[in-house]
C-alpha cells in the first residue's frame, strides 16, 4: 500500500541544517485536572550562541486559544497542574516555581535544587527528586592529596551513557506544601545508594503518589556496581508516609518494572513490565495490581506488541497506551473487565506522548514529513485536532518529499516493511542517488519518527532517495520479529537490508550505481558489516558511533546486560557464542573496498570511541578513502547545535563526493 505525503504547493525553500535547527521542538508536559487545558513546551535554539530556551505554553483544548506562561529566554520544564487546578508548577533552573493558568507573575517557591516533582493529590505535599552525594572521591579519602584526579573503582557501572559516576544518587524526597509554600525539612524516603528515577533516561513518569496521598511509589533498580551493570531488574517500591515503611509491589518480576499509574478510584495500580531480566527490548506488558485483594495480573496477555505509557480512562474502566503495530506508534485502549485491546488511531504517523483530558486524549504526533505538534484525539473514532502550531515557521515554507510504504519479500520469504522517501519535486523519469538507512537499536522501532540528525526530509532535500527497511529486530511485527535478532546480528537482519537494497535498485528512478549506506549505533554496526559483505552494491558508507569489534565491545560498553543478552554470552565462554566468530565486522575488514566516513564521540560510553578508531584505522591502513569526524564533547548522540550542523555538512559533503560525481 502506498500512502504519499505530498508537498504543499507553496513550499519552495530547501531544507538545510540551519533551517532544521530553527524548528521549535514541541513536548507535552501536562493537562489540567478538569481536562480544559494542556501545557506544552517549545524548545528553540540560538545557533550562534550554541544555547537553547524552552518556553511553556497553555492551550485551551476546546477553543485552541494559546498563550505563553514563561519567559522567552529561560528554560522551563516539568510543568504540572496543582490538584485544584489553580496553579501550575514547573522547574526553572532546577528551582520549583509556580504560575497561574491565567499567566500571573512567576513565583519561585523554593531555593532547593530539584530534578523533578509531583504534587500530592490532597494538595498537602510535594515530592521531588534531588541528587545526593553519598560516596567520597579519592581526594576526600586522602586529604593530603587534595588535587588528585584518580578514581579507585571496585565494580562496574563507574560510567554510564555519557557521564562518569559523580558520587551522587538521585533520591526521592517529600515536603509539606500549602498555598505556594513549602514547610518543614525535606524527608529523603530512600537515603540509599540507588537512583530513582532510573538514570539517565527515566523521568517523573517513574514516580507517583497513591490517590489518597498515603504512599509514594518510585521505580528503582536496587543494585550497585557490577550487579547493576548486569541486570535490568527494576522494581516499583511504595513508601508509606505515616509509618516510613517501604514495600516492593513488584517483587518476583525479573525485568524492568516502570511507569506506575493509579486508577481514578485508587483501587488498581497499572504499570509496564518486562518478563525477562537482561533483555532491555523485551515486550512491555501492561500489569495490574488490585490493591484490595493484592492480586497481580497481566492485562495485556495475548497482545503481541508493546504497551507503553499507560493512562487510565476517566471512568477507570479501561486504560489507554501507545504501541507500535505495523511500524507506526498509535493509541490503543484495553478494557479492564474483558481485556480486549482496541486500536484507537490510524495513519502514517507516530503518537509519542499520551495524557487523558476528560473525554479526549492529548499527545504529540510526528511523521517523517512533520515535526512534533500537540494533538487532541477523540478516542471514540480516532479523529484528531491539532492544538499547537509551533513548527509552522519555518516548516510550512519548506519543500517536502513524499513518504511511501512498501512491502518487500525477503530471501527467506518474510514480508519486510520498507519506508521510501523521495526528493521534493520527484520526477520518476529521472535517476537519483539512493541511501540505505540502517536503523539502530538494534531493537528500536523504525516508525514515523522525526529526527533532528537522521532526518529523512533533509536527506531527500539533498537529492537522495532514502530506503529505510524495518529489518528483523524492530518493534512493529510482534515479539518473534523482535527476538529474531538475538544472537543473529549478522544474519537475517543484514539480509533484510540487502534485500531492501536490491528491491530499490530495480526501480527505474534509482541509480543503482550510486548507492550509499548510512547508520548509527547498531546501524553503524550494520554499515561496518555491509562494508565487508556488500558485493559492490554501495559506493559510499557512513557509520556514526558504530560497533566494529564485538569482542572488545563486550568489555567496553557499560550496560553489560545488553551485549550479554544479544551476543548470547561472553566471548570467553565455552562454547564460544557464534556472534564473535561469524558476525563481528572487524572479521571482514580485509574485504573493505569502498570509501567510508567514520563518526564517533568521546563521551559515548555505550559504544566507546575506540570502536570508531579501530574502524578508521582499518580503512586508512588499507588505503581506502576515509575520514574521521570526532566530537570530544558529545555522547551517543549529537546534542549541540553547532556540532550538529558540522555533522550534517560533513555527512553530505562525503555523500555528494562519491554519489553525485
C-alpha positions in Angstrom: 0.0 0.0 0.0 1.3 3.5 -0.9 0.3 6.4 1.3 2.0 9.5 -0.1 2.6 12.7 1.8 2.5 15.5 -0.8 4.3 18.8 -0.5 2.2 21.9 -0.3 2.1 23.9 -3.5 3.6 27.0 -1.9 6.6 25.2 -0.2 9.7 26.2 -2.1 12.5 26.5 0.4 15.1 23.7 0.5 15.6 22.2 3.9 19.1 22.9 5.3 20.9 22.0 8.6 20.5 25.7 9.6 16.7 25.6 9.0 16.4 22.3 10.8 17.7 24.0 13.9 15.2 26.8 13.6 12.3 24.4 14.1 10.8 24.6 17.6 10.9 21.3 19.4 7.5 20.6 21.0 6.9 18.4 24.0 3.7 17.8 26.0 4.0 18.4 29.8 0.6 18.0 31.4 -3.2 18.5 31.2 -5.4 20.3 33.8 -7.5 18.2 36.3 -10.7 19.4 34.6 -9.5 18.4 31.2 -9.8 22.0 29.9 -6.2 22.9 29.3 -2.9 21.4 28.2 0.6 22.7 28.8 3.4 22.1 26.4 6.9 23.3 26.0 8.7 24.6 22.9 12.5 24.5 22.9 14.2 26.8 20.5 17.9 27.1 19.7 20.3 30.1 19.2 22.9 28.5 16.9 25.3 31.5 17.2 25.4 31.1 21.0 25.1 27.3 21.0 22.3 27.6 23.6 18.6 27.0 23.8 15.5 28.1 25.8 12.2 26.2 26.5 9.0 28.2 26.9 5.8 26.8 28.4 2.5 27.5 26.6 -1.0 26.8 27.8 -3.7 25.9 25.3 -7.5 25.7 25.8 -8.2 22.2 24.4 -11.7 23.1 23.2 -11.0 26.6 21.6 -7.4 26.3 20.8 -6.6 29.6 22.4 -2.9 29.6 23.3 -0.7 31.9 25.4 2.9 31.7 26.8 3.3 31.0 30.5 7.0 31.6 31.0 9.7 34.0 29.7 11.1 33.6 26.2 14.8 33.5 27.2 14.6 31.0 30.0 14.2 27.2 30.2 11.1 25.9 31.9 10.3 22.2 32.2 8.3 19.5 34.1 5.1 21.5 34.3 2.3 20.1 36.4 -1.1 21.4 37.5 -1.8 21.6 41.2 -4.7 19.3 42.1 -7.1 22.2 42.5 -6.1 23.5 39.0 -5.4 27.0 40.4 -1.6 26.9 39.9 0.9 25.3 37.5 4.2 24.2 39.0 7.4 23.9 36.9 11.1 23.9 37.2 13.3 26.9 36.1 17.0 26.4 36.5 16.2 23.4 38.8 14.1 25.6 41.1 10.4 25.0 41.9 8.3 27.8 40.6 4.5 28.4 40.1 2.3 30.5 37.8 -1.4 30.7 37.5 -3.2 29.4 34.4 -4.0 33.0 33.5 -0.3 33.8 33.4 0.3 35.7 36.7 3.8 36.7 37.6 6.1 33.7 38.2 6.7 32.8 41.8 9.8 30.9 42.8 8.5 28.7 45.7 11.8 27.2 46.8 15.6 27.5 46.5 16.0 23.7 46.7 17.6 22.1 43.7 15.2 19.7 42.1 15.3 17.4 39.1 11.5 16.8 39.0 8.4 17.0 41.3 4.8 15.9 41.8 2.0 17.5 43.8 0.3 15.1 46.2 -3.4 14.5 45.2 -4.6 16.0 48.6 -2.5 19.2 47.9 -0.7 18.9 51.2 2.7 17.7 50.0 5.1 17.7 47.1 7.6 15.0 46.3 10.7 15.8 44.4 14.0 14.2 43.3 17.4 15.5 44.1 20.9 14.3 43.7 22.5 13.3 47.0 26.2 12.9 47.5 26.7 9.6 49.3 30.2 8.5 48.1 33.6 10.0 48.6 36.0 10.9 45.8 39.6 9.7 46.2 40.7 13.2 47.2 38.3 13.2 50.1 39.6 9.8 51.4 43.1 11.1 51.1 43.0 14.7 52.4 46.8 15.1 51.9 46.2 14.7 48.1 43.6 17.4 47.5 44.5 17.7 43.8 44.5 14.1 42.8 42.1 13.2 40.0 42.4 9.5 40.5 39.5 7.2 40.9 39.5 4.0 42.9 37.0 1.6 41.3 35.8 -1.7 42.8 33.0 -2.5 40.4 31.4 -1.8 37.0 28.9 0.9 36.1 31.5 3.5 37.0 30.3 5.4 33.9 27.0 5.4 32.1 25.9 6.8 28.7 28.0 10.0 28.7 28.9 10.6 32.3 31.3 9.2 34.9 29.7 8.4 38.2 29.8 11.7 40.2 29.4 10.0 43.7 25.8 11.2 43.8 22.5 9.4 43.6 19.0 10.6 42.6 16.8 10.1 45.7 13.1 10.9 46.3 12.1 13.4 48.9 8.8 15.0 50.2 7.9 18.2 52.0 4.7 19.8 53.3 3.1 22.2 50.9 0.3 24.7 51.3 -0.6 27.9 49.4 2.5 28.0 47.3 4.8 27.5 50.3 7.0 24.6 51.4 7.5 24.0 55.1 9.5 21.7 57.3 12.6 19.8 56.4 12.8 17.6 53.3 12.4 13.9 54.0 14.5 11.5 52.0 12.4 8.4 51.6 15.3 6.4 50.2 18.6 7.6 51.6 20.2 4.9 49.6 23.0 4.5 47.0 20.4 3.8 44.3 18.7 6.0 41.7 15.1 6.9 41.2 14.1 7.5 38.5 16.4 5.2 36.5 19.3 7.0 35.1 19.8 8.7 32.7 16.6 8.3 30.6 14.0 7.9 33.3 11.7 10.8 34.2 9.0 11.6 36.7 6.7 9.2 35.0 8.5 6.6 37.1 7.3 8.1 40.4 3.8 8.8 41.6 1.5 9.3 44.6 -1.3 7.0 45.6 -4.7 8.6 45.1 -5.1 9.0 48.9 -1.6 10.6 49.2 -0.6 7.9 51.7 2.1 6.3 49.6 4.8 7.5 47.3 5.6 4.9 44.6 9.0 5.0 42.9 10.9 3.0 40.3 14.4 1.8 41.3 16.9 -0.8 40.5 18.4 -1.6 43.9 21.7 -2.9 42.7 25.2 -1.4 42.6 28.4 -1.8 40.7 28.9 -5.0 38.6 25.5 -6.4 39.6 23.8 -3.2 38.3 25.6 -3.4 35.0 24.3 -7.0 34.5 20.6 -6.6 35.3 17.5 -4.7 34.1 15.6 -5.8 37.2 13.9 -2.6 38.4 11.0 -2.7 40.8 8.2 -0.4 42.0 8.5 0.5 45.7 5.8 2.0 47.9 6.8 4.2 50.8 4.1 4.9 53.4 4.2 8.5 54.7 2.8 7.7 58.2 5.0 4.7 59.0 8.1 5.3 56.9 7.9 1.7 55.8 8.7 0.6 52.2 7.1 -2.3 50.3 8.1 -3.8 47.0 5.0 -4.0 44.8 6.7 -5.9 42.0 8.8 -8.5 43.9 9.4 -11.6 41.8 9.2 -9.8 38.5 12.7 -10.1 37.0 12.8 -7.4 34.3 12.1 -3.7 34.0 9.0 -2.5 36.0 8.3 1.1 35.4 5.7 3.9 35.0 3.2 3.2 37.8 -0.3 4.9 37.4 -3.2 4.5 39.8 -6.9 4.2 38.7 -9.1 7.2 39.4 -10.6 5.4 42.4 -7.2 4.4 43.7 -8.0 0.7 43.7 -5.9 -0.5 40.8 -2.2 0.1 40.1 -1.1 -0.3 36.5 2.5 -0.3 35.3 4.7 -1.7 32.4 6.8 -4.8 33.0 9.3 -6.9 31.0 9.3 -10.6 31.8 13.0 -11.3 31.1 15.9 -9.9 33.1 18.7 -8.7 30.9 16.5 -8.2 27.8 16.0 -4.5 27.6 14.0 -4.8 24.5 11.5 -7.4 25.8 7.8 -6.8 25.2 6.5 -4.2 27.6 3.5 -5.9 29.3 0.7 -4.0 31.0 0.3 -5.2 34.6 -2.4 -4.6 37.1 -2.4 -4.9 40.9 -5.7 -4.9 42.7 -4.7 -3.2 46.0 -7.8 -4.6 47.7 -7.1 -8.3 47.0 -3.3 -8.0 46.2 -4.0 -10.0 43.0 -1.4 -9.2 40.3 -2.3 -10.0 36.6 -1.2 -9.1 33.1 -3.9 -7.0 31.4 -2.2 -7.3 28.0 -1.9 -11.1 27.9 -2.3 -12.3 24.4 -1.3 -8.9 22.9 1.9 -9.5 20.9 3.1 -5.9 20.9 4.4 -3.3 23.3 2.1 -1.5 25.8 3.8 1.9 26.6 2.9 5.0 28.6 -0.4 3.6 30.2 -3.0 6.1 31.2 -6.4 5.4 32.9 -9.6 6.5 31.2 -11.6 9.0 33.2 -14.1 6.4 34.3 -11.4 3.9 35.4 -12.9 1.1 33.3 -10.1 0.9 30.8 -6.5 2.1 30.0 -5.0 3.8 27.0 -1.5 3.1 25.9 0.9 3.5 22.9 2.1 0.6 20.8 4.0 0.0 17.6 1.8 -2.3 15.5 2.6 -2.4 11.8 5.6 0.0 12.4 3.7 3.1 13.5 3.0 4.2 17.1 -0.7 4.6 17.7 -3.1 4.9 20.6 -4.8 1.7 21.9 -7.4 1.0 24.6 -7.7 -2.1 26.8 -10.9 -2.9 28.7 -10.2 -3.8 32.4 -13.0 -6.4 32.6 -12.8 -8.1 29.2 -9.0 -7.4 28.5 -9.9 -6.7 24.8 -7.5 -4.4 23.0 -8.9 -1.8 20.6 -6.9 0.3 18.2 -7.9 4.0 18.6 -5.9 5.8 16.0 -4.8 5.1 12.4 -2.5 6.8 10.0 1.1 7.2 8.7 2.3 9.0 11.8 3.5 8.3 15.4 1.9 9.4 18.6 4.8 10.0 21.0 3.1 11.1 24.3 -0.2 10.4 25.9 -2.4 12.2 28.5 -6.1 11.9 29.3 -8.1 15.1 29.4 -11.7 14.2 30.3 -13.2 12.5 27.2 -10.2 13.3 24.9 -6.6 12.1 24.6 -3.9 14.6 24.3 -0.5 13.8 22.8 2.3 14.8 20.5 2.4 13.4 16.9 5.2 13.2 14.4 5.9 11.7 11.0 8.9 11.5 8.6 7.3 14.6 7.0 6.3 16.6 10.0 8.0 17.5 13.4 6.1 17.1 16.7 3.0 19.1 17.5 0.3 18.6 20.1 -3.0 17.0 19.0 -6.3 16.2 20.7 -7.8 12.8 19.8 -11.4 11.6 20.1 -11.0 8.1 21.4 -14.4 7.0 20.1 -13.5 7.4 16.5 -9.8 8.4 16.4 -10.3 11.8 14.8 -7.5 14.3 15.7 -7.4 18.1 16.1 -4.1 19.9 16.0 -3.6 22.2 19.1 -0.1 23.6 18.6 1.4 25.2 15.6 4.9 26.0 16.9 6.7 24.5 13.9 4.8 26.3 11.2 7.6 28.8 10.9 9.7 27.7 9.0 8.3 24.2 8.3 5.3 25.3 6.2 7.6 27.1 3.8 10.0 24.1 3.3 9.6 21.8 0.3 8.9 18.2 1.5 9.4 14.9 -0.1 6.7 12.2 -0.2 6.9 9.1 2.0 5.7 5.8 0.8 5.3 2.4 2.5 6.4 -0.6 0.5 6.3 -4.4 1.2 9.4 -6.4 0.1 9.7 -10.2 0.1 12.9 -11.2 1.8 15.1 -14.0 0.7 13.6 -16.3 3.3 10.0 -15.5 2.4 9.2 -12.9 5.0 7.3 -9.6 4.4 9.6 -6.7 5.1 8.1 -3.2 5.7 10.2 -0.6 3.9 9.8 3.2 4.0 10.8 5.1 0.9 11.4 8.8 1.0 11.6 10.8 -2.2 13.2 14.2 -3.0 10.8 17.2 -3.3 9.6 17.6 -6.8 10.5 13.9 -7.5 10.4 13.0 -11.2 10.0 9.3 -11.9 11.6 9.8 -15.3 15.0 10.7 -13.7 17.5 8.6 -11.8 18.5 9.5 -8.3 21.4 8.5 -6.0 19.9 6.4 -3.2 20.7 5.9 0.5 20.1 2.8 2.6 19.2 4.0 6.1 20.2 1.4 8.7 18.3 1.9 12.0 20.0 1.5 15.4 18.8 -0.3 18.5 19.0 -3.0 17.3 15.5 -3.3 18.8 14.3 0.3 18.3 11.4 0.9 16.0 11.8 2.4 12.6 8.5 4.2 12.6 7.2 7.6 11.6 9.8 9.4 13.7 11.1 12.9 13.1 14.8 13.3 13.9 17.0 16.4 14.0 20.0 14.4 12.9 18.8 11.3 11.0 16.2 13.4 9.2 14.7 11.8 6.2 13.5 15.1 4.7 16.9 16.7 4.7 18.4 13.6 3.0 15.6 13.9 0.4 16.2 17.7 0.1 19.8 17.0 -0.9 18.6 15.0 -3.8 18.6 11.4 -2.4 16.0 8.7 -2.3 16.1 7.0 1.1 15.2 3.4 1.7 14.5 2.6 5.3 13.8 -1.1 6.0 12.1 -2.3 9.2 14.5 -5.3 9.4 14.0 -8.0 11.9 14.7 -7.0 15.5 12.4 -4.0 15.4 9.0 -3.4 17.1 6.0 -3.4 14.8 5.6 -7.0 13.8 5.3 -8.9 17.1 7.8 -10.2 19.6 9.1 -13.1 17.4 10.2 -10.5 14.8 12.0 -8.6 17.7 13.7 -11.6 19.1 14.9 -12.8 15.7 18.0 -10.7 16.0 19.2 -12.0 19.4 22.5 -13.8 18.7 22.0 -13.2 15.0 23.2 -9.7 14.3 25.0 -10.6 11.1 22.4 -13.0 9.6 18.7 -12.3 8.9 18.8 -8.6 9.8 21.7 -8.0 7.4 20.0 -10.0 4.6 16.9 -7.8 5.2 19.0 -4.7 4.4 20.4 -6.3 1.3 17.0 -7.4 0.1 15.6 -3.9 0.5 18.6 -2.5 -1.4 18.2 -5.0 -4.2 14.5 -4.2 -4.4 15.1 -0.5 -4.7 17.9 -1.0 -7.2 15.4 -2.4 -9.6 13.3 0.8 -9.7 13.9 2.8 -12.8 14.4 6.0 -10.9 17.1 4.6 -8.6 20.6 4.9 -9.9 21.9 1.5 -8.8 25.5 2.7 -9.5 25.2 5.5 -6.9 24.0 3.9 -3.7 25.3 4.6 -0.2 24.6 3.1 3.2 24.4 5.1 6.4 23.5 4.4 10.1 24.2 5.0 13.7 24.8 2.7 16.7 23.6 -0.8 15.6 23.0 1.0 12.3 26.7 1.9 12.4 27.5 -1.8 13.1 25.4 -2.6 10.0 27.4 -0.2 7.9 30.7 -1.8 9.0 29.3 -5.3 8.3 28.0 -4.2 4.9 31.4 -2.7 4.1 32.8 -6.2 4.1 29.9 -8.0 2.6 28.1 -5.8 0.1 29.5 -7.3 -3.1 29.9 -3.9 -4.8 26.3 -2.7 -4.1 27.5 0.6 -2.5 29.8 3.4 -3.4 29.9 5.2 0.0 29.4 4.4 3.6 28.8 6.5 6.8 28.9 4.9 10.3 28.1 7.0 13.3 29.1 5.5 16.7 29.0 2.1 15.3 30.2 -1.2 16.7 33.3 -2.6 14.9 34.7 -5.4 17.1 32.2 -7.4 19.1 34.8 -8.9 21.5 36.3 -5.5 22.5 32.8 -4.0 22.6 31.7 -6.7 25.1 34.4 -5.4 27.5 34.0 -1.7 26.8 30.3 -1.0 27.0 28.8 -0.1 30.4 25.3 -1.8 30.3 26.7 -5.3 30.2 23.2 -6.9 30.3 22.6 -5.6 26.7 25.6 -7.1 25.0 25.5 -10.3 27.1 21.9 -10.9 26.0 22.4 -10.0 22.4 25.6 -11.9 21.9 24.2 -14.8 24.0 27.1 -14.7 26.4 30.7 -13.6 26.9 33.5 -14.2 24.3 35.5 -16.3 26.8 32.8 -18.8 27.5 32.9 -22.4 26.1 31.4 -23.0 23.6 32.1 -19.5 22.3 29.0 -17.8 21.1 28.9 -17.8 17.4 28.4 -14.0 17.1 32.1 -13.3 17.9 33.4 -15.7 15.2 30.7 -15.0 12.5 29.2 -11.6 12.8 31.8 -9.1 14.0 32.5 -6.5 11.3 36.2 -6.5 12.0 36.5 -10.1 10.7 35.6 -8.7 7.2 37.7 -5.6 7.2 40.1 -7.2 4.8 37.4 -7.1 2.2 36.7 -3.4 2.5 36.9 -1.6 -0.8 34.6 1.4 -0.5 35.1 5.0 0.8 33.9 5.3 4.4 33.2 8.2 6.8 33.5 7.3 10.5 31.9 9.5 13.1 32.4 8.9 16.8 32.2 10.8 20.0 34.5 10.8 23.1 31.7 10.7 25.6 29.9 7.8 24.1 30.2 5.1 26.8 27.5 2.9 25.2 29.8 2.3 22.2 33.1 3.7 23.2 35.1 5.9 20.7 37.8 3.2 20.3 35.3 1.3 18.2 35.3 4.1 15.6 39.1 4.5 15.9 39.6 0.8 15.1 37.4 1.1 12.0 39.1 4.3 10.8 42.5 2.7 11.3 41.4 -0.4 9.3 40.3 1.8 6.4 43.4 4.1 6.5 45.9 1.2 6.7 44.4 -0.4 3.7 44.5 2.8 1.6 40.7 3.1 1.5 39.4 6.7 1.2 38.2 7.5 4.7 37.6 10.3 7.1 37.1 10.5 10.8 34.7 13.1 12.3 35.3 13.3 16.1 33.5 15.2 18.8 35.2 15.4 22.2 32.1 16.8 24.0 29.3 14.6 22.7 27.9 11.2 23.8 26.0 8.6 21.8 24.1 11.4 20.0 24.9 14.9 18.9 23.2 17.4 21.2 24.8 20.8 20.5 23.5 22.9 17.6 26.9 23.9 16.0 28.2 20.3 16.3 25.0 19.1 14.6 25.4 21.5 11.7 29.0 20.4 11.3 27.8 16.8 11.4 25.3 17.5 8.6 27.7 19.4 6.4 30.4 16.6 6.7 27.7 14.0 6.1 26.5 15.5 2.8 30.0 16.5 1.7 31.0 12.9 1.9 28.0 11.5 0.1 28.0 14.2 -2.6 31.7 13.5 -3.4 31.1 9.8 -4.0 27.5 9.6 -5.1 27.0 12.6 -7.3 30.2 12.7 -9.2 
